[in-house]
Amino acid sequence: MMEELRQLNLVQLKQLIEGKDDNLANNYISRNLAVARNVRLSLIKEQLKEQPTLMPEMRILMIKNGWANPVINMMERRFEVGDMVFLGTNGILQYKDASSDVQGIGLSISDELFSLAVGNRIPSAFDGHLRDFQMRLDPAEQEYLDQLHLMLYNHLRQQDGSSQVTLHLVSAFLWYVDHLWSRQEQYYREHQSREQRLFTDFIQLVSEFAPEHHTIDFYASRLCLTPRYMSTIIKQVSGKSAKQWIDDALVTRIKIDLKHTDKSVARICDDMNFPNPSFLTKFFKRMTGMTPKEFRQ
């Protein structure tokens, strides 16, 4: 399904903002790497608004001004000044709301360049077990990350910049982010309750498997819990039942296919592991008040 989502890769991003951004000189964008000293959401929000968009490259953003409330991998988030955000390869982003003055710095890297930069030793934060994460940086950490970012940007602006220096600077940036993540992840895990950890693990499973697996039993089995106990924990932590989380994720995937692909309902039915199109239609109408055909129109 992901291949059929609307995409915004680095080449498309460059084409989108060329001629529209007076501050384009503050951003470097190529096929494999983007280093933005002045991320301006206003330039791309129409591309993302009400339209879940696949981001083929991994992206790292630090908020320096304002705030944003996007939907990342089907989960609503809140980003404020000092937050650093990571979106892994093939993450799904949707614009929801943001302040008019939101700004930040950003780094986007293709898998090809990532492999060249880190070699055989992959930082734990980027080894694929996390689709996304965010963390609050203190002022010293913000300044240090900003200086690494500025050093990379200044090097890329040189006419005869060395590609090896570029790779080492990208590697340094990534390893510093990994250092920050590892320290905060350890603290988070130590201070997170068992129930919160179970909820986090449950959400990650739902994000990955909702299109194929619609029952509580599957997720309880993956978490080595009884369905009843898992349901109780999810309800206590989030205020929503486990089945609601699964159904909401499934509806989101169906909406994406209906709005952003030309798949037939029968094809979506097969992809989403429903017994027949009639069953899918009844489920979708119960969840949204519309049939799939009405929603698509």
C-alpha positions in Angstrom: 0.0 0.0 0.0 2.8 2.5 0.9 4.1 2.6 -2.6 0.7 4.1 -3.7 0.6 6.8 -1.1 1.2 10.4 -2.2 4.9 11.0 -1.7 7.1 14.0 -0.9 10.7 13.1 -1.6 13.6 15.5 -1.6 13.5 16.2 -5.4 9.8 17.0 -5.1 10.4 19.1 -2.1 13.0 21.2 -4.0 10.7 21.6 -6.9 7.9 22.6 -4.5 9.7 25.5 -2.8 11.8 26.8 -5.7 10.5 30.2 -6.7 8.3 30.4 -3.6 10.9 30.7 -0.8 12.8 33.9 -0.4 15.0 32.1 2.0 15.9 29.2 -0.3 19.5 30.4 0.0 19.3 29.2 3.6 18.5 25.6 2.5 20.5 23.0 0.7 18.5 20.3 -1.1 19.8 17.5 -3.3 18.5 14.1 -4.3 20.1 12.4 -1.2 20.4 15.2 1.3 18.6 18.3 2.6 20.0 20.6 5.1 17.4 23.4 6.0 18.5 26.3 8.1 15.0 27.7 8.0 12.2 25.2 7.8 9.0 27.0 6.9 5.9 24.9 7.2 3.8 27.5 5.4 5.4 26.5 2.1 4.4 22.9 2.2 1.3 22.8 4.5 -1.1 22.7 1.6 0.7 19.6 0.3 0.3 17.9 3.7 -3.1 19.3 4.8 -5.8 16.6 5.1 -3.6 14.4 2.9 -1.4 11.8 4.6 1.9 11.9 2.7 4.7 9.4 2.6 8.2 10.7 3.4 10.6 8.3 1.6 13.7 9.7 3.4 14.4 9.9 7.1 14.0 13.4 8.6 15.2 15.1 11.7 13.8 18.4 12.8 14.5 20.8 15.7 11.8 23.3 16.6 13.3 26.8 17.2 10.2 28.9 17.2 6.4 28.4 17.5 4.6 25.1 17.7 3.0 22.4 15.5 0.4 19.7 15.9 1.0 17.2 13.1 -0.2 13.6 12.8 2.8 11.3 12.5 2.3 7.6 11.6 -1.4 7.9 12.6 -0.7 9.5 16.0 -1.4 13.1 16.9 1.7 14.9 18.3 2.6 18.3 19.8 6.0 19.9 19.0 7.2 23.0 20.8 10.5 25.0 21.0 13.4 22.8 22.0 11.8 19.6 20.7 13.8 17.4 18.3 11.7 15.1 16.1 12.8 12.0 14.1 10.7 10.5 11.3 12.0 7.3 9.9 12.2 6.2 6.3 8.7 5.9 4.8 7.1 7.7 7.7 3.6 9.1 7.1 3.0 12.7 7.9 -0.1 14.8 7.9 -0.5 18.5 8.6 -3.1 19.3 11.3 -2.3 22.7 12.9 0.6 24.9 13.6 1.4 28.5 14.8 2.0 31.0 12.0 5.6 31.6 13.3 6.7 28.0 13.5 10.3 27.5 12.4 13.2 25.1 12.8 16.2 23.4 11.3 16.0 20.2 9.4 18.0 17.3 8.0 16.7 14.8 5.5 18.8 11.8 4.4 18.2 9.1 1.8 19.0 5.5 2.8 21.8 5.5 0.3 23.6 8.4 1.9 22.8 7.2 5.4 24.6 3.9 4.6 27.6 5.7 3.3 27.8 8.0 6.3 27.5 5.4 9.1 29.1 2.4 7.4 28.6 -1.0 9.0 27.9 0.3 12.5 24.4 1.7 12.7 23.4 4.0 15.5 20.7 2.4 17.7 18.2 5.2 17.3 18.2 4.6 13.5 18.4 0.8 13.3 14.8 0.6 12.1 13.1 -0.4 15.4 11.7 3.1 15.8 9.4 4.6 13.2 9.6 8.0 14.9 10.4 9.7 18.2 10.7 13.1 19.8 12.6 14.5 22.8 13.0 17.8 24.5 16.6 19.2 24.4 18.0 21.5 27.0 19.6 24.9 25.7 23.1 23.5 25.6 22.0 20.5 23.6 20.0 22.7 21.2 23.0 24.9 20.7 25.4 22.0 20.0 23.1 20.3 17.5 22.5 23.7 15.8 26.3 24.2 15.5 26.8 20.7 14.0 23.9 21.5 11.6 25.4 24.9 10.6 28.8 23.4 10.0 27.3 20.8 7.6 25.3 23.5 5.9 28.3 25.8 5.5 30.4 23.0 4.1 27.7 22.1 1.5 27.6 25.7 0.3 31.2 25.6 -0.7 31.8 25.2 -4.4 34.6 22.6 -3.9 33.4 20.9 -0.7 34.8 17.4 -0.1 32.2 14.6 -0.3 34.2 12.8 2.5 33.9 15.8 4.8 30.1 15.8 4.0 29.8 12.2 5.0 31.8 12.7 8.2 29.7 15.7 9.2 26.4 13.9 8.5 27.8 10.9 10.6 28.7 13.3 13.4 25.2 14.8 13.4 23.6 11.4 13.5 25.8 10.0 16.2 25.1 13.0 18.4 21.3 12.6 17.9 21.8 8.9 18.8 23.7 9.9 21.9 20.9 12.2 23.0 18.3 9.6 22.3 20.1 6.8 24.1 20.5 8.9 27.2 16.8 10.0 27.3 15.5 6.6 26.2 17.2 5.0 29.2 15.8 7.6 31.6 12.3 7.3 29.9 12.4 3.5 30.2 13.5 3.6 33.9 10.8 6.1 34.8 8.0 4.7 32.6 5.5 2.4 34.3 5.1 -1.1 33.1 1.6 -0.2 31.9 3.0 2.8 29.8 5.6 0.5 28.3 3.0 -2.0 27.3 0.9 0.8 25.7 3.9 2.1 23.7 4.6 -1.4 22.5 1.0 -2.0 21.6 0.8 1.2 19.6 3.9 0.3 17.6 2.4 -3.1 16.8 -0.9 -1.6 15.8 0.8 0.9 13.5 2.6 -1.9 11.8 0.0 -4.7 11.7 -3.5 -3.1 11.7 -4.2 -3.6 8.0 -3.7 -7.4 8.3 -4.7 -8.1 11.9 -8.0 -6.7 13.3 -8.4 -8.6 16.5 -7.2 -8.1 20.1 -6.0 -11.6 20.3 -3.2 -11.1 17.8 -1.7 -8.1 19.7 -2.2 -9.7 23.1 -0.3 -12.8 21.8 2.6 -10.6 20.5 2.8 -8.9 23.9 2.5 -12.3 25.8 -0.6 -11.1 27.6 -4.2 -12.3 27.9 -6.6 -10.3 25.7 -8.6 -9.2 28.8 -5.6 -8.0 30.7 -4.1 -6.2 27.7 -7.5 -4.5 27.0 -7.7 -3.3 30.6 -4.2 -1.8 30.6 -4.7 0.0 27.3 -8.0 1.5 28.5 -6.4 2.6 31.8 -3.4 4.3 30.1 -5.0 5.9 27.1 -8.8 6.2 27.9 -9.5 4.3 24.7 -10.0 0.6 24.3 -7.6 -1.6 22.5 -10.2 -2.4 19.9 -10.8 1.4 19.3 -7.1 1.9 18.6 -7.1 -1.0 16.2 -10.2 0.1 14.4 -9.1 3.7 14.2 -5.8 2.7 12.6 -7.6 0.4 10.2 -10.0 3.2 9.2 -7.1 5.6 8.6 -5.5 3.1 6.2 -8.7 2.6 4.3 -9.3 6.4 4.0 -5.7 6.8 2.6 -6.4 4.1 0.0 -9.8 5.6 -0.9 -8.6 9.2 -1.2 -5.1 8.7 -2.6 -5.2 5.6 -4.7 -7.5 4.3 -7.4 -7.9 0.9 -5.7 -11.3 -0.7 -6.0 -13.2 -1.5 -2.7 -12.7 -5.2 -3.6 -8.9 -4.7 -3.8 -8.8 -2.7 -0.5 -10.9 -5.5 1.0 -8.2 -8.0 0.0 -5.3 -5.8 1.1 -6.9 -5.1 4.5 -7.8 -8.8 5.1 -11.6 -8.4 5.3 -13.7 -11.4 4.4 -15.6 -9.6 1.7 -16.4 -6.1 0.4 -19.8 -6.0 2.1 -18.2 -6.6 5.4 -15.7 -3.8 4.8 -18.5 -1.4 3.7 -20.5 -2.1 6.9 -17.4 -1.6 9.1 -16.4 1.6 7.4 -19.9 3.1 7.5 -20.2 2.2 11.2 -16.9 4.0 11.9 -17.4 7.1 9.7 -21.1 7.4 8.9 -20.3 7.0 5.1 -19.9 4.2 2.7 -16.5 3.9 1.0 -18.0 5.2 -2.2 -19.5 8.2 -0.5 -16.1 9.0 1.2 -14.2 8.7 -2.0 -16.6 11.0 -3.8 
